Amino acid sequence: MNQLSVQQIKGVGPKLAETLEQINIHTVEDLLYYFPNRYDHYEQKPLHELIHNEKVTIVGEVLQEPMVTFYGRKKSRLTVNIRVDGAVVKGVMFNRAFAKKHFVPGETISVNGKWDQHRLQITIDQYKKGSMDASNPISPIYSSKGDIKNAQFQKIIKQIIQDYQEEISEFMPTPFLTKYKLPDRFTGFSEMHFPSSFQQLKHAKRRFIYEELLLFQIKMQLYRKRNREATQGNAQVINMEQVKHLIQQFPFALTEAQKKSLADIFRDLHSPYRMNRLLQGDVGSGKTAVAVISLYGTVTAGKQVAFMVPTEILAEQHEVSLKELLPNEVKIHRLTGSIKGKKRQQILSDIEDGSCQVVIGTHALIQDDVHFDDLAYVIIDEQHRFGVHQRNTLREKGILADMLYMTATPIPRTLSITAFGDMDVSKIDEMPKGRKPVETYWVKQNMFERTVNFIYKEIKKGSQAYIICPLIEESDKLDIQNALDLFVQLQEVLQGKATVGLMHGRLSTEEKEQVMLDFASNNVQILVSTTVVEVGVNVPNATVMMIQDADRFGLSQLHQLRGRVGRGEKQSYCILVADPKGETGKERMRIMTETTDGFELAERDLELRGPGDLFGVKQSGLPEFKLADLVHDYRALETARTDAIELVEHQFWKDADYQSLFDYLQKELDLDKQTLA
Ligand SMILES: Nc1ncnc2c1ncn2[C@@H]1O[C@H](COP(=O)(O)OP(=O)(O)OP(=O)(O)O)[C@@H](O)[C@H]1O
């Protein structure tokens, strides 16, 4: 039935079909899943029960001809008096002067709009001659994408529900429908589009939310199964003696959590299955150390490693630490977008002939002209910035290497089982010994001088500081302290006392490199920067992180920034400079001063801002659900996941009762039973 094209629907001509195609509706099923984005409620209530400022419906008699006044260019205001229950209500409608003819004195009219109780006035959105259809008071409103009017949508969908009842077959397993008291598919669709009551609408929504999450989770579990089982021949022969030797040479002893993660990774690297693992750990917990040790394993197996990071700064920084930590004979190259010409050619050729064992770089690593000789291990740092799409690019390129994704962003469980449901997870849930929690203070803008004095005192003790600003240059629109201004100002104030550096995204690669080197070697004591230092930058001697206009950042981002300090043994400080106007801004500042636990912050951020903002849904490749909401439908998500795991473990595709579910999934997944068996 989902194959049925919209053109086959009665009343849909080629032109309408084309418009539907433009908004990505090709089949009858697409239309059925095009749920209303809200519902208007035309329930009539007595005047005294109407609530001020709410949308209401009023039915009454038009008292006299409406009055229309014109003002400005093309603007108009229509006023009409309507008699309701013996009272007179004033109806006001803007810029629809043509509607005057529909308001005929003595006739009944129904109007819908915002109610002003004090003036007994309604701002009319919709009107209809005669009484409202009392039999169907809940009316679906579709988002008016394209040129299709709401009434048209209603008509087509009504038609489908009438004509295709037989074809709308159920694919959800009956035991689940019974267990969760969910309506069947046909009832679900008809209640979603034309609810008989809000209660029924609620059940229909529950059904489709669960359906959406269950299908998604089954896909994840199937991917996971397929990845684990269908990619044999990946076993690496690692020289663990050499790896142990490297660990002994490290400047510190590994934490238990690091050791455990390493054990997980080495188990995967040794195994014939392809690793698909997420390494999660709060900022500064020592993920990079784990990555370095594990990649050395692959080097000892005589194979190549690609280490992908989100920014050029990080690529440089990691290159330096890799060269420091790994034995001299390991050949390491850095490949980023800004490396061009002969140098690039040389690097590409070293990668292709296998003489270079470790390549560290940005997206440039997955470009078409990069060919590896024997790539066996890919590490991707700051996972959410690459997202599912790029993960798939690697997969599509036929790269069957073992994969490790690292993220410092503590991912709330709801998100991790959604975005990373197809992966195994290792967590570093312990900080290296001797770390002191960063002390966080929230100060107002007018305390700037005191804060700078504080920073100066820290610098006299030999430490360093970051000052982060949201924008590079002054903007007319936003009254934000900007990096350039602040840089100039500080240079003046601290002349002869401290060196100040400036870092932002518009500097050339060489300039950025130089500034970072100067900061890393303490030639620059204060680094004024935009958020380019947000992820991964590691200068353990820095003890102050001051963030200007801190209320403009989300909690997770503030936490990332704060994570740039407190990376050594000295006490570190984070100073949030902000005069937030709204409650959410104030709340964020308070939360930051109360906890340094990344997971708690991420959960709070999710509550305050929603999953889209936290990760930037588009870039992150987080699935965009039609109905399900990752915050509110948390329970349904957990249930769906448990059910999906169970279904896949029990090989539901072999069970006759689950055939329709399998058939439904198969179309999208391109899976056949042989590969699954
Ligand atoms: N076990 C350990 N004991 C002491 N210091 C450690 C340990 N592991 C890592 N470090 C040091 O802690 C700092 C942070 O480590 P690393 O950069 O590996 O963390 P990370 O988790 O990658 O951080 P981020 O997420 O912020 O990039 C580094 O200076 C590193 O040398």
The ligand as a Gaussian input file, in Angstrom:
#p B3LYP/6-31G(d) Opt

LIG

0 1
 N       46.066000       8.642000      33.941000
 C       46.461000       9.898000      33.906000
 N       47.113000      10.443000      34.962000
 C       47.527000      11.731000      34.930000
 N       47.346000      12.564000      33.896000
 C       46.691000      12.081000      32.820000
 C       46.226000      10.723000      32.762000
 N       45.626000      10.536000      31.568000
 C       45.706000      11.709000      30.900000
 N       46.366000      12.647000      31.642000
 C       46.632000      14.035000      31.298000
 O       45.408000      14.741000      31.456000
 C       45.224000      15.716000      30.444000
 C       43.962000      15.420000      29.695000
 O       44.082000      14.205000      29.001000
 P       43.518000      13.968000      27.551000
 O       43.864000      15.122000      26.693000
 O       43.872000      12.596000      27.137000
 O       41.978000      14.059000      27.919000
 P       40.737000      14.015000      27.005000
 O       39.738000      13.179000      27.690000
 O       41.139000      13.670000      25.623000
 O       40.290000      15.518000      27.131000
 P       39.309000      16.400000      26.238000
 O       38.033000      15.675000      26.193000
 O       39.212000      17.646000      27.000000
 O       39.976000      16.524000      24.937000
 C       46.465000      15.634000      29.577000
 O       47.359000      16.624000      29.989000
 C       47.013000      14.247000      29.849000
 O       48.408000      14.209000      29.678000

